[in-house]
Amino acid sequence: DAVQRLCEASRLDLSGQAPFVTLLLQLDGVWDGQARTRSLVLSGAGNAALTGAMAAATVVSVANGEISTGCHYAAQVLPPAASLERLQRTSAIRALNLLPGPLDHLHTVEEGCL
């Protein structure tokens, strides 16, 4: 009964729209002795699709011997470029936008009346 109610709530949340997910990622670091920030906006086909695609990309890395045996955090062991390329070949990612600065630059404050 609880599962049924959760599924119904999820359908109501979508209000007839296709599932989607937006991830905002920011990386702050140092490059050639200079502080640098890069951000990424990822638009995906939904949490389930993105999770499944990431799991599949991880399995490929394991099968290719890119990850040693044991328990790991994905961010620490997956090859970034290969993983991203694998994810982009799926329908789970709709768009990737790399930004040259922090996520704060995504919004602007406007004053006025409606």
TAQUI-V120080 format. One record per residue. N is the residue number from 1. RES is the residue in one letter. PHI is phi in degrees with one decimal (* if undefined). OMEGA is omega in whole degrees, 0 to 359 (NA if undefined). Layout:
# TAQUI-V120080
n=<N,N>
res=<RES,RES>
phi=<PHI,PHI>
omega=<OMEGA,OMEGA>
This chain:
# TAQUI-V120080
n=<1,2,3,4,5,6,7,8,9,10,11,12,13,14,15,16,17,18,19,20,21,22,23,24,25,26,27,28,29,30,31,32,33,34,35,36,37,38,39,40,41,42,43,44,45,46,47,48,49,50,51,52,53,54,55,56,57,58,59,60,61,62,63,64,65,66,67,68,69,70,71,72,73,74,75,76,77,78,79,80,81,82,83,84,85,86,87,88,89,90,91,92,93,94,95,96,97,98,99,100,101,102,103,104,105,106,107,108,109,110,111,112,113,114>
res=<D,A,V,Q,R,L,C,E,A,S,R,L,D,L,S,G,Q,A,P,F,V,T,L,L,L,Q,L,D,G,V,W,D,G,Q,A,R,T,R,S,L,V,L,S,G,A,G,N,A,A,L,T,G,A,M,A,A,A,T,V,V,S,V,A,N,G,E,I,S,T,G,C,H,Y,A,A,Q,V,L,P,P,A,A,S,L,E,R,L,Q,R,T,S,A,I,R,A,L,N,L,L,P,G,P,L,D,H,L,H,T,V,E,E,G,C,L>
phi=<*,-64.8,-63.8,-60.0,-66.0,-65.0,-62.5,-64.4,-62.1,-64.1,-64.2,-65.9,-59.1,-73.5,48.8,82.7,-84.7,-70.2,-59.2,-155.8,-145.6,-125.4,-111.7,-111.9,-123.2,-132.2,-119.8,-110.3,-165.6,-125.2,-132.5,52.2,77.8,-114.0,-63.6,-143.7,-128.8,-130.9,-131.3,-138.1,-110.7,-111.3,-106.9,-124.9,-82.3,132.9,-61.5,-63.8,-63.1,-68.2,-63.5,-63.2,-64.7,-66.4,-61.9,-65.1,-62.3,-67.2,-61.1,-61.4,-62.4,-64.9,-62.6,-84.8,74.2,-81.0,-126.3,-76.1,-65.5,124.9,-100.5,-137.8,-89.7,-53.5,-62.4,-94.4,-126.3,-72.7,-70.9,-57.1,-64.0,-65.0,-64.7,-64.2,-62.3,-64.3,-64.0,-68.0,-81.2,-98.9,-89.2,-73.6,-104.7,-92.3,-158.2,-128.2,-125.1,-88.7,-114.1,-80.2,-144.8,-75.2,-62.6,-56.5,-74.0,-75.4,-123.0,-126.5,-97.1,-119.0,-108.7,157.5,-121.7,-108.6>
omega=<180,179,179,180,178,178,179,178,178,178,178,179,182,179,178,180,175,177,177,175,175,178,176,183,178,178,177,180,180,178,183,177,181,175,181,177,174,179,180,173,181,174,184,183,179,181,182,180,181,178,179,179,179,177,180,178,178,178,178,178,178,181,180,180,181,181,178,179,179,180,185,166,183,183,183,185,181,177,188,184,180,180,179,179,178,179,181,177,179,176,182,180,179,181,173,178,178,182,184,182,182,179,179,181,180,182,175,179,177,178,178,181,174,NA>
